[in-house]
């Protein structure tokens, strides 16, 4: 945006439109949906596209981890004493960064020689599963409550807004630690990893809806005063219909943006909980859990390097893509 | 203004009550939903080796067999009046303000937490000073030189910074700077400031820098975004149009408005950290409140964990209160009505 004495006139005219528009004007003028515009912008954003590609690769790796490990690697929980130095009990590595041979790509971890490559791969499953489902839960709770608060107003809005403030001000990590700590090994008819995964999804999802609700509420407040909502209401539409068919489609963009940006936060969150020992329990492979073991073996740098790098790349990819998505969908940014 | 502060104070007390109720619910209701009985809970407090009779007696003495509201009331009452637990032939006295009594450590929880507060406070305030200076100045410069090499590099680093987990950067920096190069203190070292301020700073240097770098990244991004938005406002154009110097426009008109939301987030972050920088403290083995909580969880010492949760929630609520009041002072747009 041009700021200065001469900006008042030029502001109204779109300056610096790419010349590509010229060839389009020869045909009939086509209306483009928000999705199409966003996609065109996103395609031009190299960083966001790189992030998106990494995300797709990560999801594929997570889904097919057992197949990949089967074809080229080892079981994440089997021991490999052959890759350990019998005298020092330290992993042997023949190549930099821990690689031992063509199958132990990232070397093995002390003290039993479990394969780091397959554990990092399996860690992606837990990390992405929890992050995605927890985000979904936050989005469902947050969007529903935000929509209701913004649309109904009055005491409902007051109540939901206060709950929102409360959850936004919560020391989430502290509560998650407390909750993860009090649940016994068997509960709700579940046990072991399944219980911990379900638990983490609920904890992370349940405590994180505040921000989403605030965004959706703010947007709903301004949307409900718009003419198309009035028009719909005067045609006899009921509140439920207006919420679902008139308001929700207009809220897809902000919900999508903040959901994408919530995923990396949740990945860090799960890794943090597992690192602290209140998340997924060993021997199941998680990135946070691997780092928490690696603390005791700081003389073996490759042990802490790979899981940390996995967290970093995953979170960075989601952040890049989320930032790009926001720029592409938000008309204010360009 | 006074009326506003009083109203906010009432709000804060109410929030604390609700937070304590939720916390209480987590510790007393959730285990029951998960299928635990009063005896199961009591056995955590008297140890797994105790006889069934001793466990039943403890469950009764601790009030675990009472209904939720009675238990909550007793717990709330103990904060103001203290509480005695009598079972197994001994009396455990928890003086007011009683946030809980650890039957494993055989001591009240609150004094322990307060003992550790200076460690956490040193960590939080030291890091906060670094990250505010570094983060905000980077953000402002980036916004003013938008699109420049500095902006691109700074934002690239910032994006990397917000994608890094503190427990990994902490670990890696410990391995490099402490165990490798020997420049900084090893994990687990802490000297109280009143003993030797130089050693205090030396021991905390690495945790400060590690924590501050991650927060700086987030603050640089926030400041840049806020600054860009503010500098596009009409009143900035007006300020320029009436011939003010660029520096005045940036500092008096731009920065002030852009920094108000940052100040809010800053208050909350410091409050959150004061309630226990759990990840940082466990990575650097600093004997602060967060480490206390993690040790308590490892030992399944639930009264300690619960005391910690209430304590740190209290910090966040207080931080919220201070932030709201400060906000009303520095932002003329906030209406006090």
Interface residues (C-beta under 8 A of the other chain):
Chain A: X1 X3 X4 X5 X7 X165 X166 X169 X170 X171 X173 X174 X175 X177 X178 X179 X181 X182 X183 X184 X186 X187 X188 X264 X268 X271 X272 X275 X276 X277 X278 X288 X291 X292 X294 X295 X298 X299 X301 X304 X305 X308 X311 X312 X315 X316 X319 X320 X323
Chain B: X15 X18 X19 X22 X23 X26 X27 X30 X31 X33 X34 X35 X36 X40 X159 X160 X162 X163 X164 X165 X167 X168 X171 X172 X174 X175 X179 X231 X232 X236 X237 X240 X241 X268 X272 X275 X276 X278 X279 X282 X283 X293 X294 X297 X298 X300 X302 X305 X306 X308 X309 X312 X313 X315 X316 X317 X320
